[in-house]
C-alpha cells in the first residue's frame, strides 16, 4: 500500500475552515482538535498568520491526515487572533456558522467595526474563560500594538493537546505500510530474527507492530519508557529474554498485554532490587569506603521513588533547617495551586506515614480537594487560576457528578487515571508548581536546576524532586508531624486570605465552615 493512500485528501473547496466546520461542527471532538491546531498555528507563527495559509492536522487524531486551509485573509495579529476567537465561539455554539462569511468566519472585521450579530455573540460567549481570554488579548493588542509576552505565555499554557481518538487504527496502517518511515511506529516484523541483545522503546514510540521481536535469540532485555499500543504477538520466541522493564505506573498494563512474559516484567524499583541481589550473589565481602573530608561526592538525578536522593553520609544537622521558611511559601499569592499542592502533600504523607509521594497521587488529591469548593460551594479561585477549568473538563470526560464527595472523586480518579484521559487533563498542574514551590530555598532558573539543587545532600528545603514524585526531607517531616494541625491552619488561613479578593462573604463562610477535604476544619 502506498503511503499517500493512508492520507485522506479533500478538494480545496472542502478543505477550508468554513466547510469543515459546516460538515463537522456538531462533532465536539473534531472541533476540539481543530481548535487545538488553530491555537498551535498561532503560537508557531507568533500570532501573525499573514505568512501562512494552511496547517496539517496529525493523522493520529482522525486516522488520516488533513490539510486545513484558512486563506490569506488573516494578515495581521488582530485578525489572526480573531480567527481563533471565531473557532472558539463556533465550538460553543455551531449555529453561529450562519453568521460567517466563508473562511472569514465571525470576527474578521475586529479591526474595523462589528456587526450586531458579532456583538451579540460576544455577549453570549464572554463567560467562557477561553473566549474571554482571547477577546481580552485582542483588546490589549489594539492598545499596545503587539501581543504582551505574559499573554503569550498564558496562551501557550492554556493550549492543551486533545487525546488521540484513532491512534491505534492509524498506527496499524502505518505498521504495514512499506513506505512509512516515521519515528512513532515500529513496523511489523521490524527486528524479526535480529541479533540485538538489548532494546529500548523510547518515549517517541506510540505503537509496536506485529511480531516485531520474533525469534531474536540473543535478546536479553527490553525497556519501555512509556505506555505503548501493541499489534499481534509483538514479542514471541525470544528464548533468552531475561527481563522487560516498564514504568511503574503501567506495570499492570504490561503484565496484561504481554501476559506470556508477565513473570519477567518489572519496573524500575524492582529492577534495583534485582540488580542488588545479582551483585550480592557475586560479591562475598564489601569494603567500607572511607568518607574523608576531601572525598568528592557527585549528586545525581534520582530515577525512582525507591532511591534515596541523599548520599549516605552523616545526616544533615538540624541547624541547617530554617522552620520559619514555612511562612514564606505563601507570601506570593498568584493562584491557588500552591495551597492545594502543599495540603495534598502533607495530608497524603500523614495518612500513609511515609516520605515518598507520587505526582499522580498529589494531583488526584488536589483535584479531589478542589472539587466541592468549585462545584458545591461555587468558590472563585481567581482569574489566573485554571483548576476550575481542569475539573470541568474532568467532569465532562468522566461519570463523576458535581455533587460527588472528595473521597469519591479521589477513588474514581485513581481507578481511571489513564483510561479516561484524566492524566492529560490534570497534567498542567505539574508544569510549574513542584519547582516554584521550592522558591524559599532555591532561586528558580529552570526545572532541571531546581531538581539538581533539591537532590544535594545539604539542601534544606521541604522535599527533593525526582521523575515519579517527591521525597520529603525527614527533618522537615518530623517538624510537620509534631505541628501538623498548626501548620494546616496556617496554610488554610493564608488560603482564606487569598480567596478574599475574588469571593463575597457568603462564599468565604462556606469555605470556613466546610474546611478542606482530607484535613477538615482547623
FENVENHU-V143388 format. One record per pair of residues at least 6 apart in sequence whose ideal C-beta (glycine too) atoms are under 6 Angstrom apart, sorted by sequence separation. I is the first residue (numbers start at 1). GAP is how many residues later the second one is. D is the distance in Angstrom with one decimal. If there is no record, write none. Layout:
# FENVENHU-V143388
I/GAP/D
I/GAP/D
This chain:
# FENVENHU-V143388
24/6/4.2
59/6/4.1
74/6/4.8
90/6/5.5
100/6/5.8
125/6/4.4
126/6/5.4
141/6/5.5
174/6/4.6
373/6/4.5
381/6/5.7
417/6/5.3
515/6/3.9
45/7/5.5
89/7/5.5
255/7/4.2
302/7/4.5
381/7/5.9
463/7/4.2
464/7/4.8
480/7/5.7
140/8/5.9
246/8/4.4
349/8/5.9
436/8/5.8
442/8/5.8
56/9/5.9
57/9/4.4
74/9/5.0
348/9/5.1
413/9/5.5
455/9/5.1
463/9/4.9
175/10/5.4
255/10/5.3
454/10/4.4
56/11/4.9
107/11/6.0
174/11/4.5
254/11/5.3
442/11/4.5
454/11/4.9
175/12/5.1
176/12/5.5
345/12/5.7
400/12/5.7
435/12/5.0
438/12/5.9
54/13/5.5
55/13/5.7
175/13/5.0
348/13/5.8
41/14/4.6
54/14/6.0
137/14/5.2
171/14/5.1
297/14/5.2
374/14/5.1
451/14/4.8
462/14/5.2
54/15/4.6
435/15/4.3
251/16/5.0
89/17/5.7
244/17/5.8
348/17/6.0
370/17/5.2
374/17/5.6
37/18/5.4
99/18/4.5
344/18/5.0
53/19/5.5
86/19/3.6
219/19/4.8
248/19/4.0
37/20/5.4
86/20/4.1
184/20/6.0
208/20/5.6
220/20/5.7
244/20/5.8
441/20/3.4
86/21/5.2
183/21/5.3
188/21/4.0
191/21/5.8
197/21/5.0
210/21/3.9
243/21/5.1
244/21/4.6
246/21/5.9
344/21/4.0
85/22/5.3
184/22/4.5
185/22/4.7
186/22/4.9
187/22/5.4
188/22/4.2
189/22/5.4
190/22/5.0
191/22/5.5
192/22/5.1
193/22/4.7
194/22/5.1
203/22/4.7
207/22/4.7
208/22/5.4
209/22/4.2
210/22/4.5
211/22/5.2
212/22/5.1
213/22/4.6
214/22/4.9
215/22/5.0
216/22/5.0
219/22/5.5
220/22/4.9
221/22/5.4
222/22/5.0
223/22/4.5
224/22/4.7
291/22/5.3
344/22/5.0
398/22/5.4
186/23/5.7
195/23/5.3
196/23/5.8
197/23/5.5
198/23/4.7
199/23/5.2
200/23/4.5
201/23/4.6
202/23/5.4
203/23/4.9
205/23/5.5
214/23/5.9
227/23/4.7
397/23/5.7
438/23/5.1
397/24/5.8
492/24/5.9
49/25/4.4
50/25/4.2
82/25/4.0
96/25/5.8
213/25/5.9
186/26/5.2
208/26/4.6
245/26/5.6
340/26/4.1
230/27/5.6
375/27/3.7
33/28/4.8
82/28/4.4
110/28/5.9
394/28/6.0
48/29/5.1
340/29/5.5
47/30/5.2
340/30/6.0
492/30/5.3
49/31/4.3
73/31/5.5
394/31/5.5
434/31/6.0
488/31/5.2
48/32/5.6
71/32/4.4
78/32/5.5
89/32/5.6
393/32/4.8
47/33/5.8
70/33/5.8
78/33/5.2
92/33/5.5
489/33/3.8
175/34/3.5
372/34/5.9
488/34/5.2
171/35/5.8
268/35/6.0
269/35/5.2
371/35/5.8
390/35/5.7
89/36/5.1
92/36/5.9
171/36/3.5
268/36/4.7
390/36/5.9
269/37/4.2
368/38/4.4
371/38/4.7
368/41/4.3
42/42/5.9
88/42/5.5
368/42/3.9
88/43/5.0
336/45/4.5
38/46/5.2
364/46/5.8
38/49/5.0
85/49/4.8
335/49/5.6
336/49/5.2
364/49/4.6
84/50/5.6
335/50/4.5
364/50/5.8
305/51/4.6
35/52/5.2
16/53/4.7
17/53/5.0
15/54/5.1
8/56/3.5
35/56/5.7
81/56/5.7
175/56/6.0
7/57/5.8
81/57/5.0
7/58/4.5
31/60/4.6
78/60/5.7
168/61/5.2
78/63/5.7
363/63/4.7
77/64/5.7
363/66/4.9
26/68/5.8
21/69/5.6
25/69/3.5
359/71/5.6
22/75/6.0
21/76/6.0
18/82/5.9
18/84/5.0
18/85/5.0
17/86/5.5
16/87/4.7
341/92/5.0
337/96/4.6
341/96/6.0
338/99/5.7
47/100/4.8
61/103/5.8
63/103/3.8
60/104/4.6
62/104/5.7
63/106/4.8
60/107/4.9
63/107/5.0
60/110/5.1
358/110/5.5
359/110/4.9
59/111/5.2
329/111/6.0
358/111/3.9
406/111/3.4
328/112/4.0
357/112/5.3
43/113/5.8
357/113/5.5
325/115/4.5
356/115/5.6
355/116/5.6
355/117/4.3
39/120/4.4
382/120/5.1
355/122/5.9
380/122/4.2
349/123/5.9
380/123/5.3
379/124/6.0
36/126/5.5
379/128/5.2
33/129/5.3
32/130/4.7
379/132/5.8
377/133/4.1
346/134/5.8
321/139/5.3
320/140/4.6
316/142/6.0
309/146/4.3
311/146/4.9
310/147/5.3
343/148/5.9
369/148/5.0
342/149/5.8
302/153/5.9
321/154/5.2
309/155/4.1
299/156/5.5
323/156/5.8
339/156/4.4
299/157/5.2
318/157/5.8
309/162/5.8
305/163/4.8
302/164/3.7
303/164/5.9
305/164/5.5
330/164/4.1
333/165/4.4
6/167/5.1
347/171/4.6
347/172/5.6
3/174/5.5
1/176/5.5
3/176/3.8
3/177/5.9
163/258/4.6
129/260/5.7
163/261/5.9
